[in-house]
Amino acid sequence: MMAAADPVQPFGRRGLCPALSAPMRTGDGFLSRIAFEADIDPRDMVVLCQLAERHGNGLIDTTARGSLQFRGLTPESARALEKDVLALDLPLRAGLAVETSPLAGRDDAEIADGRPLAEEIRKEADRLVLHEKLAAKMSVVIDGGGRLSMEDLLADIRLKAVSLDGRSVWRLLVGGPESRALSAGLVEADAAAGVVLSLLTYLAGEGPLARGRDLDHSTIKAICGDRLLDRVIVDDTRTASASLGLMMAGKDRFAIAVAPAFGQIRACDLSHLCERAGALGITALRPAPNHSLLFFGSSSACGALLQIARASGFITTAGDARSSIAACPGAPGCASAFLPTHELAAFASEECASLLDGSFTLHISGCGKGCANPAPSLLTFSGAADGLAFSISGRAGDAPDGILPFQHQRTALSRLARLYEKEHKPGENAATLFARLGKQAIGAALRQDDR
């Protein structure tokens, strides 16, 4: 538990990881994070919402990894929050982040149930106290396949279940989301935990700044040896479906996934949704990847709750323009931010709705850290001391392709929308259009007011 005189964590760079027992200072006070290893009852979430209002400012973030963040805490209220949350005896995750699909073990479309493997890795990592030696944001993803995609989650080490000769084996990938990770080979199920732990032990020995992206083929081969199979799978069939809305959660089982706009919600609004869920007979809830919340129940109960969530302003379909925007908390919530990102994101979701077609992610960052979307994006806006920097096919923090005066930011987005309406061809999505137009045309449209 945090003592009164404990130093707080700085907010000047990415790589820090707040926890219930180690809150982090932000622009609106302290922030504490919790994550779950299993479902909770919606009534438990109602209590957590009450604690968010009692001890903080009533704002809750839902993270890309399915954690909850309580905002607006003081050192004293953060300690009180920790005590009250622990008293609820919820299935809280501690130590190294080893993540599985929220549908693991109940999804009849999955290739393998990753939970036993994840538990084996967690237990041995705890025994070796690896989480104290590894980077704060070190993560392992165990993806058994199935209906809910985990491919966009950043992972230092990823195991992805694949079928080989009628049995399940694991594809080993390191560094980043699945699409950009280094594919290191295949591993038999009985060797998979050992391979992951060997790589984690090596990274721990390299120091707290070492990450999965620092591993290369020769290093992995030296560490893993003949535990890597001398086989290659070229065709990897994907069964993952959309991550929002009504979905099957196994035979005759259903779930809905909903998300608050831009990953943040008022505790009272979340509490209301959970109360309605309980009234419908829904007894299982799980915060999930991509800032979403999964509710499990009958088809009729899930369908009714989906309508309630939609009417309450939650994102319930992948086609919602807001689901194509990645935005950090921004000002005033983050002391590093130069602009209120959610205000600009809300404007963009309406003004640019036609081009936010799901073909790319519009990234709006309060500063150059890019916390909401560390990967490159087709179009990124980030706050800077001298204005709103924009990067085309880059990251926040990259050398910008231009900087707009803050007072022109909304006008620039409007011009971008007009450019799309004028130039796009029938059947052409926004990503294809922007690739065809190129950086020069996009940058010229955004900078027009500065000439």
Backbone hydrogen bonds, N-H to C=O, Kabsch-Sander energy under -0.5 kcal/mol:
donor,donor_aa,acceptor,acceptor_aa,energy
6,D,3,A,-1.7
9,Q,23,P,-0.6
19,A,22,A,-1.5
20,L,33,R,-0.8
22,A,19,A,-0.6
24,M,31,L,-2.6
25,R,9,Q,-1.0
26,T,29,G,-3.6
27,G,333,G,-1.2
28,D,333,G,-1.5
29,G,26,T,-1.2
30,F,73,L,-3.0
31,L,24,M,-2.5
32,S,70,F,-1.8
34,I,68,L,-2.5
37,E,91,P,-3.0
38,A,91,P,-0.6
40,I,285,L,-2.8
44,D,41,D,-1.4
45,M,41,D,-1.4
46,V,42,P,-1.8
47,V,43,R,-1.7
48,L,44,D,-2.2
49,C,45,M,-2.4
50,Q,46,V,-2.0
51,L,47,V,-2.1
52,A,48,L,-2.1
53,E,49,C,-1.7
54,R,50,Q,-2.3
55,H,51,L,-2.8
56,G,52,A,-1.3
57,N,71,R,-1.9
58,G,52,A,-1.5
60,I,265,I,-2.8
61,D,69,Q,-2.3
62,T,263,G,-2.1
63,T,61,D,-0.5
63,T,67,S,-2.3
66,G,63,T,-1.5
68,L,34,I,-2.8
69,Q,61,D,-2.3
70,F,32,S,-3.0
71,R,59,L,-1.8
73,L,30,F,-2.4
78,A,74,T,-2.7
79,R,75,P,-1.3
80,A,76,E,-1.8
81,L,77,S,-2.6
82,E,78,A,-2.2
83,K,79,R,-2.1
84,D,80,A,-2.4
85,V,81,L,-2.9
86,L,82,E,-2.4
87,A,83,K,-1.5
88,L,84,D,-0.6
88,L,85,V,-1.2
89,D,86,L,-1.3
90,L,85,V,-0.5
92,L,90,L,-2.4
93,R,35,A,-3.0
97,A,138,M,-0.8
98,V,96,L,-0.9
99,E,97,A,-0.5
99,E,140,V,-3.1
101,S,142,I,-0.5
104,A,101,S,-2.0
106,R,103,L,-2.3
107,D,103,L,-0.7
108,D,106,R,-0.7
110,E,107,D,-1.6
111,I,144,G,-2.3
112,A,144,G,-1.6
114,G,112,A,-0.8
118,A,114,G,-2.6
119,E,115,R,-2.6
120,E,116,P,-2.1
121,I,117,L,-2.1
122,R,118,A,-2.6
123,K,119,E,-2.5
124,E,120,E,-2.0
125,A,121,I,-2.5
126,D,122,R,-2.6
127,R,123,K,-2.2
128,L,124,E,-2.1
129,V,126,D,-1.0
130,L,125,A,-2.5
132,E,129,V,-0.8
133,K,130,L,-1.9
134,L,130,L,-1.6
135,A,210,A,-0.6
138,M,135,A,-1.9
140,V,97,A,-2.6
141,V,157,I,-2.2
142,I,99,E,-3.3
143,D,141,V,-0.6
143,D,159,L,-3.1
144,G,142,I,-0.7
149,S,147,R,-0.7
149,S,241,S,-0.7
153,L,150,M,-1.2
155,A,176,G,-1.0
156,D,139,S,-1.4
157,I,139,S,-1.5
158,R,173,L,-3.2
159,L,141,V,-2.6
160,K,171,R,-2.3
161,A,143,D,-2.9
161,A,159,L,-0.5
162,V,169,V,-2.6
164,L,167,R,-3.2
167,R,164,L,-1.6
169,V,162,V,-2.6
170,W,187,V,-2.8
171,R,160,K,-3.2
172,L,185,G,-3.1
173,L,158,R,-2.7
173,L,171,R,-0.5
174,V,182,L,-1.9
175,G,156,D,-1.4
178,E,151,E,-2.7
180,R,177,P,-1.2
181,A,177,P,-0.8
181,A,178,E,-0.7
182,L,174,V,-2.7
183,S,181,A,-0.6
184,A,172,L,-2.9
184,A,182,L,-0.7
185,G,172,L,-0.8
186,L,229,L,-0.6
187,V,170,W,-2.6
188,E,227,R,-0.6
189,A,168,S,-0.5
191,A,188,E,-1.3
192,A,188,E,-1.0
192,A,189,A,-0.7
193,A,189,A,-0.5
195,V,191,A,-2.0
196,V,192,A,-2.2
197,L,193,A,-2.6
198,S,194,G,-2.2
199,L,195,V,-2.1
200,L,196,V,-2.5
201,T,197,L,-2.5
202,Y,198,S,-2.0
203,L,199,L,-2.5
204,A,200,L,-2.7
205,G,201,T,-1.7
206,E,202,Y,-1.0
207,G,203,L,-0.6
207,G,204,A,-0.9
210,A,207,G,-1.6
214,D,211,R,-1.9
215,L,212,G,-1.8
220,I,216,D,-2.6
221,K,217,H,-2.7
222,A,218,S,-2.1
223,I,219,T,-2.0
224,C,220,I,-3.1
225,G,221,K,-2.4
227,R,224,C,-1.8
228,L,225,G,-1.4
229,L,186,L,-3.1
229,L,227,R,-0.5
231,R,229,L,-1.5
234,V,232,V,-0.6
236,D,234,V,-0.8
237,T,235,D,-0.8
241,S,147,R,-3.7
245,G,257,A,-2.9
247,M,255,A,-2.9
249,A,250,G,-0.6
249,A,253,R,-2.9
253,R,250,G,-1.7
254,F,297,G,-1.1
255,A,247,M,-2.3
256,I,295,F,-2.1
257,A,245,G,-2.0
258,V,293,L,-2.1
259,A,315,I,-2.1
263,G,260,P,-1.9
264,Q,261,A,-1.3
265,I,60,I,-2.5
267,A,58,G,-3.2
269,D,266,R,-0.7
270,L,266,R,-1.9
271,S,267,A,-2.7
272,H,268,C,-1.8
273,L,269,D,-1.8
274,C,270,L,-2.2
275,E,271,S,-2.4
276,R,272,H,-2.1
277,A,273,L,-2.1
278,G,274,C,-2.3
279,A,275,E,-1.9
280,L,276,R,-1.3
281,G,278,G,-1.5
282,I,277,A,-2.4
283,T,296,F,-0.5
284,A,296,F,-0.8
285,L,40,I,-2.5
286,R,294,L,-2.5
288,A,292,S,-2.9
290,N,64,A,-2.2
291,H,63,T,-1.3
292,S,288,A,-0.8
292,S,289,P,-0.9
293,L,258,V,-2.7
294,L,286,R,-2.7
295,F,256,I,-2.4
295,F,293,L,-0.5
296,F,284,A,-2.4
297,G,254,F,-1.7
302,C,298,S,-2.7
303,G,299,S,-2.3
304,A,300,S,-2.2
305,L,301,A,-2.4
306,L,302,C,-2.2
307,Q,303,G,-1.5
308,I,304,A,-1.7
309,A,305,L,-2.8
310,R,306,L,-2.3
311,A,307,Q,-2.2
312,S,308,I,-1.4
313,G,310,R,-1.4
314,F,309,A,-2.4
315,I,259,A,-3.7
316,T,314,F,-0.5
320,D,317,T,-1.5
323,S,320,D,-1.8
324,S,321,A,-1.6
325,I,322,R,-1.4
326,A,362,L,-2.5
327,A,325,I,-0.6
328,C,364,I,-1.1
331,A,339,L,-2.4
334,C,330,G,-2.2
337,A,334,C,-1.2
338,F,366,G,-2.9
341,T,339,L,-1.3
343,E,340,P,-0.6
344,L,340,P,-1.5
345,A,341,T,-2.8
346,A,342,H,-2.4
347,F,343,E,-1.9
348,A,344,L,-2.5
349,S,345,A,-2.3
350,E,346,A,-0.9
350,E,347,F,-0.7
351,E,347,F,-3.1
352,C,348,A,-2.5
353,A,350,E,-0.9
355,L,352,C,-0.7
356,L,352,C,-1.4
357,D,355,L,-1.9
362,L,324,S,-2.9
362,L,360,F,-0.6
363,H,361,T,-0.7
363,H,379,L,-2.3
364,I,326,A,-3.0
364,I,362,L,-0.6
365,S,363,H,-0.5
365,S,381,F,-3.3
370,G,367,C,-0.7
373,N,370,G,-1.0
377,S,394,G,-2.6
379,L,361,T,-0.7
380,T,391,S,-2.6
381,F,363,H,-3.2
382,S,389,A,-2.7
383,G,365,S,-1.9
384,A,387,G,-1.9
387,G,384,A,-1.3
388,L,404,L,-3.2
389,A,382,S,-2.6
389,A,387,G,-0.8
390,F,402,G,-2.7
391,S,380,T,-2.6
393,S,377,S,-0.7
393,S,378,L,-1.3
393,S,391,S,-0.6
394,G,377,S,-1.2
398,D,395,R,-1.8
401,D,390,F,-2.6
402,G,390,F,-1.0
404,L,388,L,-2.9
408,H,405,P,-2.3
409,Q,406,F,-1.5
412,A,408,H,-2.4
413,L,409,Q,-1.7
414,S,410,R,-2.2
415,R,411,T,-2.2
416,L,412,A,-2.0
417,A,413,L,-2.1
418,R,414,S,-2.1
419,L,415,R,-2.4
420,Y,416,L,-2.0
421,E,417,A,-2.3
422,K,418,R,-2.1
423,E,419,L,-2.3
424,H,420,Y,-2.3
428,E,425,K,-2.4
433,L,429,N,-2.3
434,F,430,A,-2.9
435,A,431,A,-1.9
436,R,432,T,-2.1
437,L,433,L,-2.6
438,G,434,F,-2.5
441,A,437,L,-0.6
442,I,438,G,-1.8
443,G,439,K,-3.2
444,A,440,Q,-2.3
445,A,441,A,-1.9
446,L,442,I,-2.2
447,R,443,G,-2.1
448,Q,445,A,-0.8
450,D,447,R,-2.3
451,R,448,Q,-1.4
